[in-house]
Amino acid sequence: MTMNETPATLRSRIRTESFKGTTAGLHPDFIQTNLVILPEEEANAFRDFAKKNPVSCPVLEEFTPGETESTLAPGSDIRTDVPAYRVYRFGELAEKRTDIQEIWQDDFVTFLIGCSFTFEHALMQKEIPLRHVAEEKTVPMFVTSLETTPSGPFCGPVVVSMRPIPAHLVEQAQTITAQFPSVHGAPIHIGAPEEIAIADLSQPDYGEAVTVNDGEVPVFWGCGVTPQQAILRAACPFAITHEPGAMFVTDSRHEKYREQAK
């Protein structure tokens, strides 16, 4: 990323495939989102699923059928401006693509779902260390024994992202992230990973393992990869998501989503 690059110029580089890979740490002042694209028929049930599971699936924007430009990123094209897409057919990962123009349909409905990169920015502002950032890795994500609230065909386990936090900073991390309920909010589990069926922190289901030092507590937040598990369980005829860690970068700033304490 150059000093003068904006989110729009980054999206342009993604569109021409001159940028590939994770968007973690890029444009830290701006919202990045998870992505779910479904045909309109399945989108109606998914909308209700997201409403029932707002911690894991906080929808920041829903496009009208066939629409490709986000109001959070004027001039964008959702078919080209994500670094990597996953295409699912009947609950199976069928292919990975860097461009979905060729498979686009006029009845596709896009959901942009809040991402924990937003509250990470707030944590870093308060000098709470983030190990995956320091180690230049994608945050580790785990499928848990916790279950989402089902809607229609959509159901399945909650996915969490994990960050090791120094024990004396855990309460502060809780307070800060609770100010961002529209982008996952406060942790849903602290410590004791075995209680949510995580057997080994060095073996994440998504992302990459990070170092957990003595005196640090594994803290778990709801994760926008949860919908991918629901899509697998629903076995939709067709669905598109982003590659975990390769997000849609918007022109909307994080502070827009902070709720002040009452």
N, C-alpha and C positions, 0 to 999 in steps of 0.2 A: 504494500500500500504506500503510495506516495503522499507527501505532505499535503498536496492540494487536492487529493482525490476525495470525492463526495460519494455518498451511497449510490447516486445515479451513475457516476462513472464506474463504480465497481460493478453495478448491474450490467453496464455496457460491456465490460470486460468478460463477465460471466456469459453474456449473450453471444459473444464472438469466440468463446472458449479460450481466451487468453488468460483467464483465471479459472483454476480448478482446485477443488479441495475444501477443507473446512473453513467456515467463516468465523470461527471462534476468535474473539479478540479484535476483530475488525470493526471499525466505526463504533467504538464503545459507547458513544452518546445516543445511538439510534437503535430502535426496536428491530430485532430479528424474529422471524416467526417460523413455526412448524407449518407443514402443508398437508392438506388432505383434499383430493379431488375425486368426486364421485358422480356418476350419472344421476340425473335429477330424482329418479325413483328411489334410489338408495339414500340420496342426500336428505330426504325428508326424515327418515328414521335416524340418520346420523345426527341431524340437528337436535333432535330430542335427546339422543344419547349424550351429546355434549352438554346440554342444559342440566342433565341429571348428574353429570360428573365434572363440575366446573373447575375443580382443583387440577385435575389431570388434563382437561380439554377446554381451556378458556378461549372461546372464539373471539378474536379481535375484529374480524371482518368476514362476512359471507358475500360472495359475488352472486349476481343474478346468473341464470343459466347461460352458458356460452361466453360470459364476460371474461376478459383476459387482463384487464388493467386494474390495479389496486388503488383505492382511494388513499391508502397510506404511502403510496409511491407513484405519484403521477408520472405518466410516460412509460411505466413498467409493462412487461409482458410476462405473465406467470408461466407461459409455455417455454420460455427461454432463459429466465432470469434467476433460476435456482441452479447451483453448481452441479447437482446430481439428483436424479429422480429414481424412485423405485416404482415399477409397474407390477401390479398384482392381478392375477386372473384366477377366479374361483379359489381364493384363499392361498394361492401359491405365488411366490416371487417369480415372475416370468422373465423380467429383464431389468437392467439398469440403463438409464439413458442420461445424456446431458442436454437433451432437447426433446420436447413432446409435441412439437407442431404436427408431425406426420400422423400422430394417433389422436389428435384433438377431435372432440365431438361437440356439436352445438348445444347438447343438453348437459354438458359437464358443469358442475357446481363446485366452486373452490371455497375452501374454508382456510383462513389464516388463524393459527392457534398460537397463543402466547408462549414465549420461550423464557427459560430461566436466565438467559444472558442479561435480561433487564435487571433482575435483582442482583446479579453478579456485579454489575456496574456499581450499584449502591453499596454492596459489601466492600468492593475495592476502594471506594471513596473513603470508607471508614477504616481502611488498612487491615481488613480481615483477609488473611491470605487464602488464595485459591490455588490448590496444588496443581490441578490440571492446566491452569494458565501458566504457572511457573515451569511446569515440565513440558509445555507446548503440546498437550494432548487433548483429544476429545473427552469431555467429561464422561466418567463411567456411569453406565445405566444398567439397571437390574430389573428383571421380571420378578414380581413378588407373589406371595400367597394372598395378598389383598385382592378383593374382587371389585370391579366397577359395578355400578347400578345398570342393569341391562335396559335396552330399548330396541324392540323389534329384533332383528338378527344380530345387533351389536351388543357384545358382552366380552368378558375376559378379564385377565389380571391387570392390576395397576403396575405400571412401570415407574421406577423412581430413578432420579439422578442422585449421586452420592458425592459429597465433598467432606474431606476430613477437616474438622475445625478444632483449633486449640480449645481445651475444655473451658478455660476461663472466658472464651469469647462466644460460646454457644448461645447463651441467653441473648447477647447483643445481636447475633446473626438471626435469631428467631424474631426479634423485634423489628429489625430492618426489613426482612423479607415479608413479614406480615403486612407491611405497608403497600404491597403489590399483589393484592388478591386476584387481579385480572391476568397475572402472569405467574400462576402457581402459588404465590403467597408463602405462608409459613411452612416449616418442615412438617411432614406427616409422620415421621418416625425419627427417633434419635437413639443412637447406640444400638446394641444387641441386634445385629443384622439377622441372626438366626431366628428371631421372633417373626420375621416376615419372609422366612424361607430363603434367605441369602446365605449360602454355605461358605462362599469363598470370595472375599473382596478383590482378590487378584484375578478373578474370572468373570468380568462383566459380560452381560448379554449383548450390549451395544457399547460403543465407545472404547476407551482404553483404560487399563488399570493404572492407578496412581499410587504413590507411596503414602502410607499411613504411619506416622511417627508416634513414638511413645508420647503420651500426654494429649493426644488428639482423639476426638470422638467422631465416628462416622455419622454424618447427618444426611437424612434422606428427604428429598423434595418430590412432589408430584412432577411427572414428566410428560411432555408433549409427544413422546413416542408411544404412549398408551394407546392412542387411536390405531396405530399400526397393528397392535395385538388384537384389537377389536375387529379390524378389517380381516385379519387372518381367520379369526373365529367365525365371522359372518360368511366367509367364502363368497364375497361379492363377485359377480361376473367380471367386474372391471373396477380397479381403483388405482390411484396414483398418490404417492407420498414423496417426501424428500428423503435423501440419504441422511441418517442421523449425523448431526454436526455440520451439514451443508444446508444452510438456512436461506430463507428469503430476507434480504436486508432492505428495510424500508427507510423513508425519509421522516418518520415520526420519532420524536425524542422520548426517552424513558420517563422523564418527569411527568409526562402526560398521564401516566398510569399509576403514579404514587398517590395513595390516599393518606391524608394527614390524620394523625391520632386525634380522637375526639376527647 
